[in-house]
Amino acid sequence: MVFDSSPQALPPDTADESRLVIQARAGHRLAREELAARYRRPAYLLALQIVGNQDDALDIAQDSMLRFFEHLGRFRPEHAIRPWLFSIVRNRARDLWRRRATRPSESLEGRSDLSGQLTHPALDPEQQASRRERERQVWDAIGAMSPNHREILVLRDFHDLAYSEIAEVLQIPVGTVMSRLHAARAALGRLVKEGTDNG
């Protein structure tokens, strides 16, 4: 499975997703290919944001997509795909940590897969340089966060999941999502400030 570097498209609507899921479950090859094309990159980016290592992220994303299709018969077509798929990605990442008895420690700084998502083409070169430096500080700070803070932050602020969808992915109440996200954003602000003060 190849992971391209093109910008992520806006999430498709649920009705369109439902149609594709129903067709894929019925054995339609093109529907399966369309689902794979839409969701392999978000799966890879989430894995990269969680584990901070490109090779591990590729393995996790590929394994997650295989499991996604293996268990497609269990999926309820009226539900959104991303929370279900992201739950698989998160579980595979945690399985990796358990096997290695480690947590992510590699900085996300300088990851072309991530920084390319955030560059604004309308900015002039000086603004671009300033924005890239700010992004470097943010991704470096995210890489230093605890796994719980890192994953909730990227699910909300990068992948734009609703609180209810994050609750589904993380298997926690919505109230916990809100309080944990607040704590994660505060932690991120402190880490970015410390990085700026020390830089």
C-alpha positions as CSV (number, residue, x, y, z in Angstrom):
1,M,0.0,0.0,0.0
2,V,1.5,3.3,-1.0
3,F,1.0,6.5,1.0
4,D,1.1,9.6,-1.1
5,S,2.0,13.1,0.0
6,S,-0.9,15.0,-1.5
7,P,-2.9,17.2,0.7
8,Q,-5.7,15.5,2.6
9,A,-9.2,16.1,1.1
10,L,-12.1,17.2,3.2
11,P,-13.8,14.3,4.9
12,P,-16.6,12.8,2.7
13,D,-20.2,13.0,3.9
14,T,-21.7,10.1,5.8
15,A,-24.2,9.2,3.1
16,D,-21.3,8.8,0.6
17,E,-19.3,6.8,3.1
18,S,-22.3,4.6,3.7
19,R,-22.7,3.9,0.0
20,L,-19.1,3.0,-0.4
21,V,-19.1,0.7,2.7
22,I,-22.2,-1.1,1.5
23,Q,-20.7,-1.6,-2.0
24,A,-17.3,-2.7,-0.5
25,R,-19.0,-5.2,1.7
26,A,-20.8,-6.6,-1.4
27,G,-17.5,-7.2,-3.0
28,H,-17.2,-4.2,-5.3
29,R,-13.5,-3.6,-5.9
30,L,-13.8,0.0,-6.9
31,A,-15.6,0.9,-3.7
32,R,-12.8,-0.8,-1.7
33,E,-10.2,1.1,-3.7
34,E,-12.0,4.4,-3.1
35,L,-12.2,3.8,0.7
36,A,-8.5,2.9,0.7
37,A,-7.6,6.0,-1.3
38,R,-9.6,8.3,1.1
39,Y,-8.4,6.8,4.4
40,R,-4.9,5.5,4.1
41,R,-3.3,8.9,4.4
42,P,-5.3,10.0,7.5
43,A,-4.5,6.7,9.0
44,Y,-0.8,7.2,8.3
45,L,-0.7,10.8,9.6
46,L,-2.5,9.8,12.8
47,A,0.0,7.0,13.4
48,L,2.9,9.3,12.7
49,Q,1.5,11.9,15.1
50,I,1.1,9.3,17.8
51,V,4.3,7.3,17.5
52,G,6.6,10.0,16.0
53,N,8.5,7.5,13.7
54,Q,7.8,7.2,10.0
55,D,8.7,3.5,9.6
56,D,6.5,2.5,12.6
57,A,3.7,4.8,11.3
58,L,3.8,3.1,7.9
59,D,3.6,-0.3,9.5
60,I,0.8,0.7,11.8
61,A,-1.2,2.4,9.0
62,Q,-0.9,-0.5,6.7
63,D,-1.9,-3.0,9.4
64,S,-4.8,-0.8,10.4
65,M,-6.1,-0.6,6.8
66,L,-5.9,-4.3,6.5
67,R,-7.8,-4.8,9.7
68,F,-10.3,-2.1,8.6
69,F,-11.2,-4.2,5.5
70,E,-11.0,-7.5,7.3
71,H,-13.7,-6.3,9.8
72,L,-15.7,-4.2,7.4
73,G,-18.6,-6.5,7.9
74,R,-18.9,-5.4,11.5
75,F,-19.0,-1.7,10.7
76,R,-22.4,0.0,10.7
77,P,-22.6,1.9,7.5
78,E,-24.7,4.8,9.0
79,H,-21.7,5.7,11.2
80,A,-18.7,7.8,10.3
81,I,-15.6,5.9,9.2
82,R,-12.8,8.0,10.7
83,P,-13.6,7.3,14.4
84,W,-13.7,3.6,13.8
85,L,-10.6,3.6,11.7
86,F,-8.7,5.9,14.1
87,S,-9.6,3.5,17.0
88,I,-7.9,0.8,15.1
89,V,-4.8,3.0,14.4
90,R,-4.6,4.0,18.1
91,N,-4.9,0.3,19.3
92,R,-2.2,-0.8,16.8
93,A,0.1,2.0,18.1
94,R,-0.5,1.0,21.7
95,D,0.2,-2.6,20.8
96,L,3.5,-1.5,19.4
97,W,4.3,0.4,22.6
98,R,3.4,-2.7,24.7
99,R,5.6,-4.9,22.6
100,R,8.6,-2.6,23.0
101,A,7.7,-1.5,26.5
102,T,8.4,2.1,25.4
103,R,6.5,5.3,24.6
104,P,7.1,7.7,21.7
105,S,10.1,9.8,22.3
106,E,11.2,10.8,18.8
107,S,10.6,14.4,17.9
108,L,8.0,15.2,15.2
109,E,10.1,18.2,14.3
110,G,10.9,18.5,10.6
111,R,8.6,15.8,9.4
112,S,7.8,16.7,5.8
113,D,4.6,14.7,5.9
114,L,3.3,17.0,8.7
115,S,4.8,20.4,7.9
116,G,3.6,20.2,4.3
117,Q,0.0,20.0,5.6
118,L,0.4,23.3,7.4
119,T,2.2,25.6,4.9
120,H,0.0,28.5,3.6
121,P,0.9,29.1,-0.1
122,A,-0.4,32.7,0.0
123,L,2.3,33.9,2.4
124,D,5.4,35.8,1.3
125,P,8.9,34.1,1.9
126,E,9.5,35.9,5.2
127,Q,6.1,35.0,6.5
128,Q,6.6,31.4,5.3
129,A,9.9,31.2,7.2
130,S,8.3,32.6,10.3
131,R,5.4,30.2,10.0
132,R,7.7,27.2,9.4
133,E,9.7,28.1,12.5
134,R,6.4,28.3,14.5
135,E,5.3,24.9,13.1
136,R,8.6,23.4,14.0
137,Q,8.2,24.6,17.6
138,V,4.6,23.2,17.7
139,W,5.5,19.8,16.3
140,D,8.5,19.6,18.6
141,A,6.3,20.3,21.6
142,I,3.7,17.8,20.5
143,G,6.4,15.2,20.2
144,A,7.4,15.9,23.8
145,M,3.8,15.5,25.1
146,S,2.4,12.5,27.0
147,P,0.7,9.9,24.7
148,N,-2.8,10.8,26.2
149,H,-2.3,14.5,25.5
150,R,-0.7,14.0,22.1
151,E,-3.4,11.8,20.7
152,I,-6.4,13.9,21.9
153,L,-4.7,17.1,20.6
154,V,-4.1,15.7,17.1
155,L,-7.6,14.1,16.9
156,R,-9.3,17.4,17.6
157,D,-7.0,20.1,16.2
158,F,-5.4,18.3,13.3
159,H,-8.1,15.7,12.2
160,D,-11.0,17.9,13.4
161,L,-13.0,15.1,15.0
162,A,-16.0,16.1,17.1
163,Y,-15.9,15.6,20.8
164,S,-18.3,12.6,20.5
165,E,-16.1,11.0,17.8
166,I,-13.0,11.5,20.0
167,A,-14.8,9.9,22.8
168,E,-15.5,6.9,20.5
169,V,-11.9,6.6,19.5
170,L,-10.5,6.9,23.0
171,Q,-13.3,5.1,24.7
172,I,-13.8,7.8,27.3
173,P,-16.8,10.1,28.2
174,V,-17.3,13.3,26.3
175,G,-16.7,15.3,29.5
176,T,-13.3,13.6,29.9
177,V,-12.5,14.5,26.3
178,M,-13.2,18.2,27.0
179,S,-11.1,18.3,30.2
180,R,-8.3,16.3,28.7
181,L,-8.2,18.5,25.6
182,H,-8.1,21.6,27.8
183,A,-5.2,20.2,29.7
184,A,-3.4,19.1,26.5
185,R,-3.7,22.6,25.0
186,A,-2.4,24.1,28.2
187,A,0.5,21.7,28.2
188,L,1.2,22.5,24.5
189,G,1.3,26.2,25.3
190,R,3.8,25.7,28.1
191,L,6.0,23.4,26.0
192,V,6.0,25.9,23.0
193,K,6.8,28.8,25.4
194,E,9.7,26.8,27.0
195,G,11.0,25.9,23.5
196,T,10.8,29.5,22.5
197,D,12.5,30.8,25.6
198,N,15.3,28.2,25.3
199,G,15.7,28.6,21.5
